[in-house]
C-alpha cells in the first residue's frame, strides 16, 4: 500500500482501477535541414497547425449537450493560442533563419512561452502554461505522425475507472466523464487548472499536481481517491478498503443532507445571520448559484473578459457582460475591477521591452489601471451603466495606500461626471469597496474603512504577501499557512476596522470556502463569506451548527497562540467539541 499526495478537487471519495495514459515520453527531433527544403518544412509546420485547428473545431462541434459551458471557452483559448505569434510565426522564422526542423523550432519557442507564464505571479494566469503544453503536444504529435489522443483509443465505456495521466485537455475531460470515468489524477495542474475547474463542474473527484503519479501508479492498480484530504492510496489493503466503504457511505449520506440546506438561511443557533456569496469567473457559472442558496456574488473576476484576445473588450461589450450577470442574480453582485499586471497584458505581454523582475511586486491591478486609464475608464463606465439594471458593488483590488484610494475615488467621480454630461443612464450611487490583500492595507484598514462602503479580505494574496511564500512553488508552499498568527491578527484587525466604521467586511479567498476555518472566522467576527459555489453547502452546515457566543472568546484566544501545533489543536476543538445539532 502506498499513499500519495497532490491537490484534491472537491470533497469526493471514490475508488477504482487505474487507467494510465503515459504521455510526453517523446523525444523531439533536432536537426538542420538543407536550404532547398526550407519552404517544404514551413509548409509541413503550417499544415500541422491547420490540422490541429480543424481537430479542435471538430471537438467543439461534437461536445455532448450536457458538457459544462466552460468547455467551449477552454477550447477557444487553445485556438487563440495557436494563433499566437510565438506559436504560429516565430517557429517559421527559426526554420527560415536557422534551418531548423519544425519540431525543434516549435519546442524552442514553446519553451520561451512557458518560461513567460512561469514568471507570472497570479496563480490562474500562471496555470495557462498547461494550455501551452497541451496545444504544443497536439502540434508535435501531428508533425510526428503520432496518435492524437490516447483517450480515443480506450474502450467506449470506462465505468468506475480512474484516469492517471500528465494532463488532460478540456474536451478529453468531458469525453472521459461521459464514458463513465469516476475520477482523474494528473501530474500537472492545480486548483485552478482546467481539469480542476471541470472536475468541480462535473462533480467528480480529482487529485491534480500529483507529480509522482505516472512513476508509482500502473495500469489496473486499485486506487482510493480522497479528494478532501488531497490523498491517493495505491493498492489499499483489506482494512483500508473496509474503512473506505464505511466513509463512502457516510459521505453519500452527508452530501444528500447538505443538498437539503439550499433553501435554509445561514443563521447560527443563537440567531446571527451570516451572508453566503459566490465567486464567479464566467457568466456560465450563474445557473448553479441558486441551487446552493447563494445570496449574491461576492467576487466577479472581470479579468477573464480581457485575457486571450489581442484587444481589450469595448465599453459596450463589458456593459453587456455585466448586465448578463446582474440580470441573473437576485442579490448583490460585487464586481472586481481589472486585476491584471505588467507581466499579464491583454495581448500576452510578450512585446519586446523591459521585463518586470518580480511581477508580484510590480505594476498590477489598480496600479496598472492608473497607468493604463484607457483600460480602467471604460470598465468603470460599463459598471456604472450596468448598475442601473441591478444591485452592483465595485471592488478595487490591491489597494496599498490612501493616496491610491483617493486617486481611484477621484477617477470614479470623474467617470460619473462624464456619464452625466453624456446623459447616459447609470447609477451614481454604486458602493465602492476595497480588497484587502496587501499587509499595508490590512494594518491601515481603519483608515480605508473611513472612505469605503465595504471591505473584502482576499486571503490568497494576503497570506502570500504576509509570509513571503508562493503557494504554487512546490519548494516553499509548505510554509503557506492560513493559521499563521500574523495572518489571523491581520484578518481580525480588518474585521474590527469594518465593525468600528459600520461597514460590512467579507472574505473572498479560499479560506472562506474551507469548513476547517468557518467557526474560527465566525468567532473573529466575519459575517460575509464568498466562495466557489460548490463549497457553499458545507460552509452553511457549519454555520447552522454554530453558536457565536461560544466561539468568540475561543477564537480570540487563537490570536495569542504562537505555537503552530497548539493553534491547530485549538481549531480542531472549535470544530468538534462545540458542535450542536442543526
N, C-alpha and C positions, 0 to 999 in steps of 0.2 A: 504494500500500500504506500502511496506517495501523495503528499499534499503540496499543491502549487498555488501561488497567489498572484493575482493580477488586479484588475479593476472591475468589480461587479457592477452590472447594469440591472437596476430593478431589485426586487426582493424575491425573485423566483428561486425555486428549489426543484431540481429535476435530476433524473439520471437516464443514461442510455449508453449505447455503444458508439465509439469514436469512428468518424469517417474523416481521414486525414487527407487534406489537399496540400501536398508539399510543393509549393511554388518557389519560383525565383532561384532555383539552383541552376540556373542557366549562365553560361559564360558568354560574355559579349565579345564577339569577334572584333579585332582591332588590326587593321592593315591599311596600307596605302594602295590607291588604285591608279592606273595609268591615266594620263591626261585625256586620252581619247575615250575613256569610259566615264568621265565626269558627268556628262549630260544624262547618260543612261542611269547612273547611280542616283542622280537627283530625281529622275522620273520614278525610279523604284521607291524612293522615300516618299514622294508626293502621292503615289498610288497607295502606299500603305496608310498614309494619313486619311485619304479619301475613303478607303475601305473601312477603317475604324469608325469614321463619322457615320457611314452608312449602317454599320452594325449597331451603333448607339441609337440612331434614329429608329432602326428596326426594333430594338429593345423597348424604346419609348412607346412605340405603337402597339406592342403586344403585352404590355403590363396588364395584369388582371384588374378587373373593375374595382376590387376592394383593396388595391395597393395603397399604402399611405400616400397622401398628396405630396409629401416631401420627396418621394422617389423621383418624380419628374424634375423637380428643381435640382436634385443632385445630378441627374443625367445631363441637364442643361449646363451645369457647372463644368462637367467633363468636356462637353462640346466647346464651351468657351475657352477652356484651357488648351484644347487642340488648335485653336486659332491664335493663341498667344505667340508673339514673335519668337520667344525663347524656344518654343517647341516647333513652330511651323517654318520659321525663316532662318534663324541662326544656324541650325544644322546644315541647311542648304549652303549657307555662306562657308561653313567649315569644309564641306565636301568640295566646293569650288576652289577655295583658297588653299587648303591644306591637303587636298586629295585624299581625305579620309573616307572610309566606308561609312554607309548611312548609320549602321548600328552604333559605331564608335562616336560619330558626330552627335547623334541623339543623346547618348549617355552623358557625354561631356557637358552639354548644355542643360540636360535634365538635372545633373548633379549641382550645377550652379543655381538652378531654380530651387531645389530642395534646400540648399545652404541658405538661400534668401529667407525661406519660410522658417528655418531653424532660428534665425535671428529675431523673429517677431515675438514680442512679449505676450500678446494676447493669446490665451490657450486655444480658443476656437480657430483663430486665423492661422496659428502655427500648425494646427492639425491638418490644414489644407495640403501639407506636403504629402499626405497619404493619397490625395487625389492625383498629385503628380506621379507618384509611384504607379497608381492604377492605370492611368492613361498611357504612360510610357511603356508599361508592361504589355498593354494591348498592341501598341505600335511595334514593339520589339517582336512579339510573337508573330505579328503579320509579316514583318521583314524576314524572320527566320523560318516562316512556314510551319510554326508550331500550332498546336491546338489552342484555340482561342479561350476556351473556358472549361476547366475541368468539371464544374458542376453539370454542364451539358452532357457529359459522358457518364454521369452517375445514373443509377436506376431511377425510373419515373417517380417512385414512392420511396421516401426516406423516413417513414413514420417512427418517431421516438428516437431517432439517431441524432448525434451531436457532431456538428461540423467543426473541425480543427484545422486552421489554416493561418497563413501570414496575415491576410486581409481579405475583405470581400467588397465588391462594388455594390452600390445601392440596388441595382437590378438583380444581382445574384442573391443578395439578402432576401429580397421579396420572393424571388423564384423558389429558393430553398425552403422558405417558410410555407409557401403554397404546397410543397411536396411533403410536408409533414415533419420537417426537422424540428426538434424540440429545444435546441439551444445552439449558441455559437461560442467558439473560443478562438480568439485571434491573437497573434503575436504583436501586432501593431495596434494603434488606436488608443483612445482614452475616453473619458466620459462624454465628450462632445464630438467624437468621430461619427461618421455616417452610420457605421454598424451599430453604434451605441444608440443614436437617435432613433433609428428604425426599429431596433430591438424594443425600445420603450414603446414606440407606436404600435408594434405588433404584439406587445405584452408577452414576450418570451424572454427567458433568462439569457444572459451573455456574460462572459468574462473576457475583457479586452486588455491589451497591453501585457499579456502573459508571455514574456519574451522567450521562455524556455519551452513553450507548448510543443513545437514541432520536434524538439530534441527528445522529450520524455514520453510523448504520447504516440502510440502506434494504432494502426487500424484494428478495430474490434475490441480495443481496451474498454472495459466498463468504467464509466465516469460518473461521478456525482458532481453537480454544479450547485454551489451555494452562493448565489449572487449577492445576497445580503451581507455575507462575510468575506466576499472577494476571493472565494476558495474553489479550487477544482481538486477533487480526490480521485486519483488514478488507482484502479484495481482495488476497490474497498474490500475489507474482509467481511465476514458474515455479521459480526456485531455492528459494524459501521453501517452496513446495508439495512439492518433491522432498525437502527436508530433513525436512519434516513426516512424509512417508510412511516415511522411514527411522526417525525417532524413534517413530512409532506402532507399527511392527513390533517395535522393541526394547521398547517399553512393554508390549505384549501378552505378550511372552516373559517380561519381568520380573514381571508380575502373576501369571502361571502359576507361576513359580518360587517366589514368595512364598507362594502357596497351599499349597505342599508343606511349608512350615515349621511348620504349625499344631501338629503333634504333637511337635516337637523342643523340648527345654528350652532356655531362653535362657541358654546357657553360653558364656563367652568362650573363645577358643582357648587361653588359659592356665588354664582350669578354674575361673573365677569365676562363680558362679551369680548371675543377676540376675532379680528378680521383676517380671513384667509383669502389670499390673492394668488394669481398665477403669473408665472413668467412665460412670455411668448416670444417667438422669433419670426414666424411666418403667419399670415392670415389663416393658413390651413390648420394651425394649432387651435383655432377658436371653437370648433364643434365639440371638443372634449371638455370644455370648461364647465358647462352646465351640469354634465353628468357626474362631476366630482364635487359640485357645490361651491365652486369658486365665486367669490363676491365681486370680482373685477380683475383687472390686470395691474399687478404691482410693478412690472418691468416689461416694456415693449422695446426690444432691441432693434433700433431703426437702422443700424449699420448694414444689415443684411440687404437693404434696398440699394446700397451703394457698392457692394462688392461684386467682383466678376463681371465688370462691364467697363467699356472704355471711357464712358462719360457718366457724370453723376446724374441721378434722376432729376427731372424738372420739378418745379414747384407744383404744377398740376398733377404730375404723376404721384408725388408724395401725398398731396391732398387726397387723391382717390384712395390710396393705400390706407391712410389714417381714417378716412371716412368708413371704409370697409370694416375696420376693427371697431370703431365707435358704434356703428350701426348694429354690430353683432353682440355687443357686451352691454348688459343691463347696468352694471356698476361702473365705478371709476376706472379709467384707463390711464396709467402712468406711462407717458412716452419719454423715453430717454433720448436726449439729443445725441448727435453723432459721436461715437466712441471709436474712431479710427486714430491712427498715429502716423508719424513721419515715415515709418517703415511699412505702412499699410495704406498707400494711396489708392484712390479709386481705380487707377489703371495698373495697379500692382506695384507701383513704386519702384520699378526697375530701370527707370531712366538713368542715364549717366549723371553722376553728381556725387556729392559728399554723402556718405552713409552715416546714420546715427550709430554711435558706438554702443550705447546702451538704450535701446528703444523703450524699456520700461521707465526710464527717467527722462525721456525725450519729449518731442513735440507730438503729443497725443491728446485725444478727447477735446476738452474745452480749450486747451492751448492751441491745438490745430485749428479749431473753429475761429478763434481770434485771428490767427494767422491767415486763414482762408475764409473771409466773410462771404465769398461767393458760394461757399458750401453751406454756411451756417444760416445766413439770412433767408434763403428760400425755404429751408426747413422750418424755421420759426414761423414764417408767413403761412406755410402749409398747415402747421399745427394749429395756429390761431384761427384760421379759416375753418378747419375741420371741427374745431371745438364748438362751433355753432350748432353742430349736429349731435353732440353727446357730451358726456362728463369726462373731460380730459384734464390731466395734470402734466406739466413739463418738469422733467428731472434733468439737472445738469450734472454730468459726470466729471470726476477728477478735479473738483474744486479744491484748491490747497491754500488760498489766501483770500482775505476780504477784498483786496484790490481786484482779483479775478472775478469775484462775485459781483462787485459793483459794476465792473465792465460788462458782465453778462446781463445784468439787470438793465443797464442803460441800452444795450442792444435790443432787449425785449421792449422797452418803452419806445425806442426808435421804430421798431417794426410795427407796433400798434399805431403810431402816428402815421406811418406810411399807408397802412391799410385803411385807416380812417380817411385820409386825404384822397385815396383812390375810390372811396365809397364801396369798399369790399365788405361783404358780410363776414363778420368774425366775432369772436367772444373775447373782449378785452380783459376779462376777469379770470383767466386761466391761472390756477395756483402754480407758483414756481417753487420747486424744491431742489435740494442738493443731495447728491450721492456722496456719502461719507465713506471713502475708501483709501484715503491718504491719512497717515497718523497726524499730520499737521492739522487737518480738518477735524479729526476726532478730538484732539486736545483743545481746539478752539471752537468746539461745537456750540457752546453757549453764545458765542458771538455770531456765528452763522444763523443760529435759530432766531435771532432778533430780526433778520432781514428776509427769512424764507417762510413759506407756508407749511412745509413738511421736510423731513429728513428721511433718507433711506440708507441703511448700512449695507454696503457691498462687501461682505466678509471675505470673498475670494481674494480681492486685491488688498484689503486691509490687513489680512493675515500675512500675505506675501511681503508687503512693504514693511510691516512691523517687525517681522522676524528675518527679513532679508533672505527669504527662501523661495526658490522657484518650484512650485508644486508639481510641475511636469518634468523636472530634472530628476532622473532616477537616482542620481548620486547624492542628492540632498533632500529629496521630498519627504524623507522620514522625519525631518525637523518641522514640517508643516503641521501645526498643532492648533486647532481652534480653542483648545483648553489651556493654552499658554496664559499665565496670569496677566501678562501685559495686554493680550488681546481681550480678555474678559473685562479688564479695567477700562479699556477704551470703549468697548461696547456699552458698558454700564454708564460711562460718562456721557456718551451721546444720548442715551435714553433719558437720563436725568436732565440734560440740557433741553431736550424737547418738552419734557413734562413741565419744567420751570417756565418755558416760554409759551406753554399752552398749545403746542403744535404736535401733530402725530409723528411718530417715528416708526418706520417699517424696517424690515430686513429682507433683502432680496438675493443674498448669496446662498451657496449650497448649504451653509449651516442652518438656514431657515427651514430647509426641507429634510433635515435629518432628525428623526424622532429621538435620537440619543440626547439632543440638546434642547428639546422643546420645553421641558419643565424648568431647566436651568434658565432659559431665556424668559419664560413667564415670570419666574421669581425675580429676575433682574428688571422687570417692568415692561418687556416688549409686548405690544398688543396688536401688531400687524405683521403677519408672516407672508412672504411671497416666494413661490417655489414652482418647480415643474409640476404640471397638473397631476401627474401620476403619483406624486408624493403626498398630495393634499389629504386623502382619506386617513393615512396613518398618522399625520400630524393632528387632524381633527380628533381622532380617538384619544390621543394623549391629552388633549385639551379637555375633552369631556370627562376624563377620569381624574382631573387635577383639581386641587383647591389652592387658590392663590395664597390664602392666608397661611397655608402650611409650607409654601415654597419660598416665600420672600426671605425670611431670616436665613434659611438653609442656603439659598443661592448667594446671598450677600457674604456668607462665611467663606465661599469659594474664592472671593476676591483677596482674602488674606492668606490663602494656601499657596505656598511656594514649591511644594513637592509634587511633581507630576503624578506619581503613583497614588499619593493621597488624594489628589484632586479628582482623579478618575474614580476612586472608591466613593468619594462624596457624590459624584454624578450618578454612579450606579445606585447609590442609596436613594437619591432623588427619584430615580426611575422605577425602583422596585418596592421600597418599604413604604412609600407614601401613596401607593395606588389605592383607589377607591372604585368600586364597581360603577360602571356608567349607567 
